[in-house]
Amino acid sequence: MQHIASPLIRFVPVEPKSLPMRWEEKEYLVSTRLFGLLPMGRQWVNISGRDRSIEAGRFCVELRDNGRGTLMSKWDHRVTIQASGQGCSYTDRVEINAGVLTPLVWLFAWFFYRHRQRRWQALVASGFSYE
């Protein structure tokens, strides 16, 4: 998460004191910093997920962060990864509610997720293997 978000956002773990190598279904509290410097408040990352078989030999995984933060009352982020040809398809969907700040938070999220996709693509192109 830190690598993919960098350098736009830095997540500083609050509870627990460190982020896991693999997300578990539980809630994490992090402090967020824009460009690693400017405090943006705290965010509760509430992870849930499920594996869904589509058909024999194909897979679909969905991970959900139904979180909230200092700047927003709702940050419902769903990541879906599913088999596609000889690779996979990766989709982000985010629902945001930040009151009067929603348009600004939405604009930042739009930019952030495009940045994140570029970081993911560069990581995959470099031969990264999670194993």
C-alpha positions in Angstrom: 0.0 0.0 0.0 2.8 2.4 0.9 4.6 1.8 -2.4 1.5 2.2 -4.5 0.4 5.4 -2.8 3.8 7.0 -2.7 4.7 9.9 -3.0 1.2 11.4 -2.9 0.1 9.9 0.4 1.9 8.3 3.3 0.0 6.1 5.7 1.3 6.1 9.2 0.0 3.2 11.2 -1.7 4.1 14.5 -3.5 0.9 15.6 -2.1 -1.6 15.1 1.4 -0.1 15.2 2.4 -1.6 11.8 0.6 -2.4 8.6 0.4 -6.1 7.7 2.1 -7.7 4.7 -1.3 -9.1 3.8 -4.6 -7.4 4.8 -6.8 -9.2 7.2 -10.5 -8.7 7.7 -10.4 -6.1 10.5 -10.2 -2.4 11.1 -6.9 -0.4 10.9 -6.4 3.2 12.0 -3.9 5.2 10.1 -2.8 8.8 10.0 -2.5 10.2 6.5 0.0 12.7 5.2 -0.1 14.4 1.8 3.4 14.1 0.2 4.5 12.5 3.4 4.5 15.9 5.2 1.1 17.6 5.4 -1.3 16.0 7.9 -4.6 15.1 6.4 -6.2 13.5 9.5 -6.9 9.9 10.4 -8.5 7.2 8.4 -10.1 4.0 9.5 -9.5 1.2 7.0 -12.1 -1.4 7.5 -11.1 -4.5 5.4 -13.5 -7.2 4.4 -13.3 -9.4 1.3 -14.3 -12.6 -0.3 -13.1 -14.9 -3.0 -15.7 -15.8 -5.6 -15.3 -18.6 -8.1 -16.7 -17.6 -11.5 -16.3 -21.0 -13.2 -13.8 -23.9 -13.2 -10.3 -22.6 -13.7 -11.2 -18.9 -13.3 -11.3 -16.8 -10.3 -12.6 -13.5 -8.9 -11.4 -11.8 -5.7 -13.0 -8.8 -4.1 -11.5 -6.7 -1.3 -13.5 -4.0 0.3 -12.4 -1.1 2.5 -15.6 0.3 4.0 -13.8 3.0 5.9 -14.1 6.6 7.0 -11.8 9.4 8.0 -11.4 12.8 9.4 -12.3 14.4 6.1 -15.0 11.9 5.1 -17.8 10.0 6.7 -17.8 7.3 3.9 -15.0 5.8 1.9 -16.3 2.6 0.4 -13.5 1.2 -1.8 -13.9 -2.1 -3.6 -11.1 -3.7 -5.5 -12.0 -6.6 -7.9 -9.4 -8.8 -9.5 -10.6 -11.4 -11.9 -9.2 -13.8 -14.6 -9.1 -12.3 -18.0 -7.4 -14.0 -20.9 -3.9 -15.0 -19.8 -3.8 -12.3 -17.2 -6.2 -10.6 -14.9 -8.5 -7.5 -14.8 -8.2 -5.1 -11.9 -11.0 -2.6 -11.0 -11.3 0.0 -8.3 -14.7 1.4 -7.4 -15.0 4.1 -4.7 -18.1 5.7 -3.1 -17.3 8.8 -1.1 -19.3 11.1 1.2 -17.4 14.0 2.7 -20.3 16.5 3.1 -19.6 19.8 1.5 -16.0 18.6 0.8 -17.2 15.7 -1.4 -16.3 17.4 -4.7 -12.8 18.1 -3.5 -12.3 14.7 -2.0 -13.7 13.1 -5.2 -11.3 15.1 -7.4 -8.4 14.1 -5.2 -9.5 10.4 -5.3 -9.8 10.6 -9.1 -6.2 11.8 -9.4 -5.0 9.4 -6.7 -6.5 6.3 -8.3 -4.9 7.2 -11.7 -1.6 7.6 -10.0 -2.1 4.3 -8.2 -2.9 2.5 -11.4 0.4 3.8 -13.0 2.3 2.6 -9.9 0.7 -0.9 -10.1 1.5 -1.1 -13.8 5.1 -0.2 -13.2 5.4 -2.7 -10.4 4.0 -5.5 -12.5 6.3 -4.5 -15.5 9.3 -4.7 -13.1 8.6 -8.4 -12.6 7.4 -8.0 -9.0 6.1 -11.2 -7.4 4.2 -11.1 -4.1 5.4 -14.6 -3.2 
